[in-house]
Amino acid sequence: MVKNGSLVRFEYTVSNENGEVLQSNRGKKPVSYTHGKREIIPGLEKALAGMDVNEEKSIRVQPDEAYGPVDPDGFKEVPKAEVPAAALEVGTPLGTRGPGGEELVIHVREVKPETVVLDFNHPLAGKTLNFDVKVVDIEPQQA
């Protein structure tokens, strides 16, 4: 049974509120995480607690238990010249580094005549997510 300290492997398909599949690892390598270590989104971790191997479940995760709400301060308007010409299209992802050197993916939110609005929010911020999960393996907590 999934409990704190267990190494859990699971398969999942995640879709948005319209039923559009956003990501799936079905038939691929399962996701591994240590339960209780906050390695996955909180709403999914809570729902996996108590599940057994081969158990399947459908889980609806609200934004506050997933990637949070859209942060209005997460947008930045920059001069068009600071964005590569090939990226001047709404939705285009841009890779950059954060202040601590971590990789960040930002998205072009709006292209204006002289500037570009960049979105630093997680792409799934503000979204309700529907997960179909299957626990495929559980290793008990190691001593």
C-alpha positions in Angstrom: 0.0 0.0 0.0 1.2 3.5 -0.8 2.3 5.3 2.4 5.0 7.8 3.5 8.5 6.6 2.5 7.3 4.1 -0.1 9.0 4.2 -3.5 6.0 4.3 -5.9 5.9 3.7 -9.6 2.8 4.6 -11.5 1.4 5.1 -15.0 -0.8 8.0 -15.8 -2.7 10.0 -18.4 -3.5 13.6 -17.6 -6.1 15.6 -19.5 -7.6 19.1 -19.2 -11.3 19.9 -18.4 -12.2 19.5 -22.1 -10.8 15.9 -22.1 -7.8 16.8 -24.2 -4.9 14.5 -23.3 -2.0 16.7 -22.2 0.5 13.9 -21.3 0.6 10.2 -20.8 3.2 7.6 -20.0 1.0 4.5 -20.5 3.0 1.8 -22.1 6.2 3.7 -21.3 8.5 3.9 -18.3 6.4 4.5 -15.1 6.9 7.6 -13.0 8.8 6.9 -9.8 8.6 9.0 -6.6 9.0 8.7 -2.9 5.6 9.2 -1.2 5.5 12.0 1.3 8.6 13.8 -0.1 6.6 16.3 -2.2 8.2 15.1 -5.5 4.9 15.3 -7.4 2.0 17.7 -7.2 0.2 17.7 -3.9 -3.3 16.7 -5.1 -1.9 13.7 -7.0 0.2 12.6 -4.1 -2.8 12.8 -1.7 -4.9 10.7 -4.0 -2.3 8.0 -4.4 -2.0 7.5 -0.6 -3.5 4.1 0.4 -3.6 2.7 -3.2 -2.3 -0.8 -3.9 -0.3 -2.4 -6.8 -2.5 -2.7 -9.9 -5.1 -0.4 -8.4 -6.5 2.3 -10.8 -8.1 5.5 -10.0 -9.4 8.7 -11.7 -8.4 11.8 -9.9 -9.5 15.4 -10.4 -6.9 17.9 -9.1 -7.8 21.6 -8.7 -5.2 24.3 -9.5 -4.4 25.0 -5.8 -3.4 21.3 -5.5 -1.5 21.2 -8.8 0.5 24.1 -10.3 -1.3 26.9 -8.5 -3.3 29.8 -9.9 -2.0 32.0 -12.7 0.2 34.7 -11.0 -0.5 38.1 -12.5 3.0 39.1 -11.5 4.3 36.2 -13.7 4.1 38.3 -16.9 6.9 40.5 -18.2 6.8 42.9 -21.1 10.2 43.1 -22.9 11.4 44.9 -26.1 10.8 42.8 -29.2 14.6 42.9 -30.0 15.2 40.8 -26.8 13.3 37.8 -28.2 14.6 35.7 -31.1 12.7 36.4 -34.3 11.9 32.7 -34.6 10.0 32.8 -31.3 7.7 35.8 -32.1 4.6 33.7 -32.0 2.1 33.3 -29.2 2.7 30.1 -27.3 6.3 29.6 -28.3 8.4 28.2 -25.4 11.7 29.9 -24.6 14.3 28.3 -22.4 16.2 30.5 -19.9 18.0 30.3 -16.5 16.5 31.5 -13.2 18.5 33.5 -10.6 19.7 30.2 -9.0 20.8 28.7 -12.4 17.7 26.5 -12.6 16.2 25.9 -16.0 13.0 27.9 -16.7 10.6 27.6 -19.6 8.7 30.8 -20.4 6.1 31.2 -23.1 5.3 34.1 -25.4 1.9 35.3 -24.3 1.4 38.3 -26.6 3.2 39.9 -29.5 2.7 43.7 -29.7 4.2 46.1 -32.3 7.3 47.0 -30.2 7.2 44.6 -27.3 6.5 40.9 -26.4 4.7 39.8 -23.2 6.4 36.7 -21.7 4.6 34.4 -19.3 6.7 32.9 -16.5 3.8 30.9 -15.0 3.8 27.1 -15.3 1.9 26.1 -18.5 -0.6 24.3 -16.3 -1.1 27.0 -13.7 -4.8 27.8 -13.2 -5.9 24.5 -14.8 -7.9 21.7 -13.3 -6.3 18.4 -14.2 -7.8 15.0 -14.6 -5.5 12.1 -14.0 -6.2 8.4 -14.7 -3.5 6.5 -12.7 -2.4 2.9 -12.2 0.0 2.0 -9.4 2.4 -0.6 -11.0 4.9 -1.1 -8.2 5.5 -0.1 -4.5 8.7 -0.7 -2.6 8.4 -0.3 1.1 10.3 2.4 3.0 14.0 1.4 3.3 15.4 1.2 6.9 
